[in-house]
Amino acid sequence: MDVRKYIIKIILTVIVFSAGIFAQDQNTLTLDESINIGLKNSNMLHSSKMQVNYANARLSEINTNRLPSLKFSAAYTRLSYIAPFILNTPFGDFNISPSILDSYNLKLTLQQPLFTGFKLSSSSNIAEYNYKATEEKYNKDKQDLIYNIKNAFWNLFKAKKVREVTDQNVEQVKAHLMNVQNFYEQGLSTKNDLLKVQVQLSESELRQIDAKNAVKLARINLYNVIGIPLNTNSEIPDSIDIKTKEVNDLDDYIEKALDNRPELKAMQYNIKASEAGVTFAQSDWYPQIYLAGNYYYSEPNQRIFPAENRFKDTWDVGVSVSLNLWNWGATVDKTDQAEAQLEQAKDSYKIIKDNIVLEVNSNYLNLVQSKDKIAVADESVRQAKENYRVTDETFKKGLALNSDLLDSEVALLQANTNYIQALVDYELAKAKLEKSIGENIK
């Protein structure tokens, strides 16, 4: 007897230990944790970030053109033999131009642009505004990802809750079937009543199968969005306290959207870049002025006469001015193109602005509607529960029809499903409104 107790204790210990290990392996993913994981793992967001880094590097590269440049060059040349030029005089022979076959040239050039018709400054401005627009594009991608994670999270929550109410419905119909079976055996119910409940149970079990599969699909969709393996052993909380908040005035949301939306900010930078593009296109109408200096260290040095077969250094400093006098109207054409692009950017800004106002209006109305639906759906659940309780009790007493209880079961299932849908619709409507006013950037 003691041996049996000992074996039972061992089995219970193993079961408890295994359950503890399973609980440790299974992580619970909250909404905030899902968002943080998704932001870290997203390949799309990483690619968008690399575009920002590229634009920043491009800006640094263009700014270097405004700084002095220093270049070094070296050359060696082997010349063919030419007889030296020797001057014969009564006082002796003078080698005026000796034949030097090996030529070495070392050159150091320093150049500084002084004035380029605003070409360098405007190109720098274009690169800077493009960089800032790319940053806002990154913010938009980040915002979209956060909304996608919220959407996947709440759809998984809805699928789990629908599965719960479907499981409850199956148990209710099974209990109903058992009662009808007893009534049938006692001659208090017809065969048709029994068949109706059996058909109802089959339909409930079919819904249960669909609900279980919907949970699996919603779970792997969430895992895919946040970038974790699809076989990860994680789960979202079974119960989440959803509280509705006060909805502000529509004008407040529109004002926030026009201040915060990254698309609008990006278009503002695109307009500034287009304005700088017009200045860049007009730069050919101005002279290009450069300061340049060269240092030579050559053997032989061509500036020294007579030439000597040894290294000697010389230098020069100068200012160059160039002006494009005629290019068949190419500068005018470039300016027209730049001005057309500027007008397109302004039109795009207005279009995006109008779309944002429309989007905020639509999401605001959906949020208000979703909030109102929660109260109605909650009351519907209470009524359906009470209706089912009363009908079930009266049916057991033989005072209610079989069809009445079937109807109350279906009504309760529908009411619970509608309530879950209302809660999730509210959270998604809230997430959409937050996204449309640019407030969900983590």
Beta strands, then each sheet from edge to edge (+ up, - down):
strand 1: 27-28
strand 2: 69-78
strand 3: 85-89
strand 4: 92-97
strand 5: 102-115
strand 6: 234-235
strand 7: 288-299
strand 8: 312-322
sheet 1: 1+ 6+
sheet 2: 2+ 5- 7+ 8-
sheet 3: 3+ 4-
end
